[in-house]
Amino acid sequence: MGKSWPLFLSLVLALARLGHCQQPTSTKMAAGGCGSKAYQDTLVARFLDRGAHRVSYLSPQWGQYCDSLIAACPNIAYAYQQKAMPLIKCGDYAKAMPLMDQAVALDANRWLAYRGFLKCIFTKDYAGALTDFRRVAQFKPNGREMDHTYAFFAGLCNMEMGNYKQAEADFNQDIALQRGAAGQGEIHFNTLFYAGLVAFNRKQYAATQSYLEQCLKAYPQHPEANYYLALTCQAQGKEAAARQHLDAAQHALLGGYRLNEDNIFYANYPGQVTEFEVMQARR
Amino acid sequence: MSNSKPKLTITLLLLLFYLPGRSQNFVLEHGEYMDTTTTRNPICAKAMTLPYFAVDGKYPRSSATLVREATAFLRRNNRKFGSSGYVTFRFVIDCAGFRQPMTQVLQTDANYAAFHFRPELVSELYAFLKTLKDWRTANYSGHAISYFTYLTFKITDGKIVAVIP
């Protein structure tokens, strides 16, 4: 530990400093240029592409590069989002969320859905996330965030708030959007999983089984689909099948299989389980 | 009459000890801490420290399990709390899987503005955190490493509604 505490302290200090705006760099940018997209792009390339993105985002330099960009042109939404991102991953919401609010104020088209995603997955502010997704859906009805439709996230929020009927409608909309006009599109396995989880919460076991089996067809090691299918089997008195799915869930988790969402390393997704819950279900 | 002053002093002292204690909370330049104690585990002296997300360092329980356990822990004293928002504890798990005592605490209201919950609630949440003993040990490139992580309690009207991450 002799080496790790100074490092921890420096990381904490670095994160603290990320929240403090710094003075502009020595290069004074012409304020008039900030209205030009081309000019903004050159600054982003300079301070982010060739700056922040070349250091760890937990380094104090990351925040300093973002601050420099903000000082040069305070109207670049991306700078605020980039500064917020490491803060939210370390639980510093007081510093992260005002930055995200600023990013949204400057460019709602790009960052409103992302803020909704952060509220849904990171801070579990489901009502706030729903508000953001409803708003963004008005001007980007077919938009996506983090590989999913807005209806997917609305479904998660409504499910977590206990609005199962609305969640079911959201996942149906998500499925329809993925199928597309031709009806041929493939459905994401996590859409199928969550549609199954909503049905499970409503004790609609036939529908649960149908969705979760479709999910497992696409991704046989899906730990949560196996786990909730086991619980469904238990609820129906199918003990042998339940054991089989609990075994599959446990093997999958031990083998490193997860829900397969990009941000799973940072925050648990709704309904996500660990080996502990699988073991508990065996009792 | 000559005994009245010592009696008063004793009464005031007794009253002082009767009053609920405030949480241990240290305000330093770069934040507030529940504990500033640093410890040294010789086994981890040369271990690197990485962020939790680089080593799958989330606590090995589902959020629902943690909500249930934390709620039961808070109920044991039958105390009721109000307010809504987030209480976050940030700390290090050493290379042997032990939570290190030094713990930063961050608090916001439900709109993410800086806020302070009742110290008794923060103390209780911190006491719950200290009961969590199953932190993962982590390896990176074949070496045991320490990692920094956090646990956030989302509180709505005094009730724990989510545990993050």
Interface residues (C-beta under 8 A of the other chain):
Chain A: M1 G2 K3 S4 W5 L7 F8 L11 V12 L13 A16 L58 K89 C90 G91 D92 Y93 A94 A96 M97 P98 F122 T123 K124 D125 F265 Y266 A267 N268 Q272 V273 T274 E275 F276 E277 Q280
Chain B: H30 G31 T38 T39 R40 N41 C44 A45 K46 A47 M48 T49 P51 F53 A54 D56 K58 P60 R61 S62 S63 A64 T65 Y86 T88 R90 V92 D94 C95 Q100 M102 Q104 L106 T108 A110 Y112 A113 A114 D134 S146 F148 Y150 T152 K154 V161 A162 I164 P165
